[in-house]
């Protein structure tokens, strides 16, 4: 399995050449992003639904981005 580089502010690169990260890593990165921008590591009960919806939407958008990227010259294996 490929090792993914770390960027500033602890955001991981989720693509190594033409190889995207596994779904659980994409979801973990989305959760980290939502935590970072919301300022909450665990939302209060009254914020849980909007927090989880944001994680799902960012996970979906990230997966769509990674699947849609065209990486010229990258190896696929």
ABEGO torsion letter per residue (X at the ends): XBBBBBBBGGBBBABBEABBBBAAAAAAAAAAAAAAAAGBABBBAAAAAAAAAAAAAAAAAAAAAAAABBBBGBBAX
